[in-house]
Amino acid sequence: MKKWLLLLGWIWTVGVAQPSADSLFQQANRLYAEGKYAEASELYKQIEASGKEAAALYYNMGNAAYKQNRLIEAAYYYEKALKINPRLREARENLRTVRRGLRLEETALPEAVHKRLWKKFILQLPAEVWGLLSLIVLYISLAVWLVFMFSPHIRRRKAAFYILPFTTALWLLFLLASYSAEKYHTRLYAVVMEKQAELREEPSLESPVKRRALGGQKVEILEERDHWAKVKLSDGQTYWITRDSYRKL
């Protein structure tokens, strides 16, 4: 597993402004480097309990959990790190290793190529940036349209005629990317924290168990009702699971 300790000071400084939290973070990193993984985990969790969030924090928490052979917990924190920074390659690689250890790769269905590429594309930028780019390109398209409609110069109108379809297509692309990125980030996900969680057809213990979700498996929460939640698995199937079986990202 690559680059176990992520010392991204600049990410931490941006994500956490409190000196006390920063001091605890550096102390936890030192403990981790000394091989005191349980003690490092306790300090990381103190920072988490204070409400501070940063990709570097969750990444290191995942590393410390892995070193203690707590693979389900490691998977959870790597997912948390990737939620904040989807482009954190080290977290993605380590999560893949953990998933293999939990035998999750054997049960996961391969994602369609076009869906995987589109998700990779939209996660390159925040939804707000995609929205800003679409607005800029829209203004450019309007300017090109005005040139095409009212310019007295034939060459300029001809150039505008060829440019306008391109800028319009680019505007639609950025607009769709903004919508897709916003939709992706507003979905509610969770990680199964039990070794095997029972999945039922209805939110009742009397409902028969149809499947079991493995610990470390990521699910999408569609609905929460009392002590139950309706979740969607990677294969698109939906079931009910007890709310104490998972932890939200």
C-alpha positions, 0 to 999 in steps of 0.5 A: 500500500502506497504513501501511508502517511499523507502530510498535506500541511497546506490542505490541513491549514485550509481545512482547519483553522484552529491551532489546537487542532493543527497541533493535535494533527501534527502530534498524531502524525508523529505517533503514527510515524513511531508505529503507535497507531492506536494512540494516533487514532485516538488523537485523530478522532479527537479532531474529528469529534471537534467538527473539523474536516479535511481530506488529509485527516480522514486519509490518515485515519484510514491509514491508522485503522488499516495498520490495526487491521480494522479494514471496515473502518479504514474503508469508511475513512478513505471514502470520507477523504474521497468525498472531500477530495475525489482526486486524492489518488493515494486514498483511492489506491488504498481503498482499492487495497482494503476492498480486496482485503474485505472481498468487496471487489469480488461482489462489485459489478463493473461500472459502465465505461461511459459512466465511469469516464463521465464521473471522472470528468465532472469530478475534476471541478466543483459544481460551482466552477462548472456553473461559472464556466457555463455562464461565461461560455453562454455570454460568449455564445450570445456575443457570437450570435450578435456578431452573426445577426448584426455585423456588417462584415460578411467574413465576421458573420461567416466566422460567427456562423461556424463558431456558434455551434461549438460555443453552444455545445460547450455551454450545454456540456458545462451546464450538464457537468454542473448539474451532474456534479451537484447531483452527485455531491448531494446524494447521501451515501453510507458505509456498512460497518457490520461484517454482514448486514441483513438486507430485507424487503420491508422495514421490519424484522419480520420481513425475510432477509434477501441478501447480506451487505458486507462490511465496508460496502458503500451504499446510497441512502434513499430513505430513512424511516424510524430505525430503518433505511432504504438503501441502493446497492451498486447493482441498483437493487434496493433493500431495507437495512437497520440504521445501526448497521451503517455510518453516513459519509 
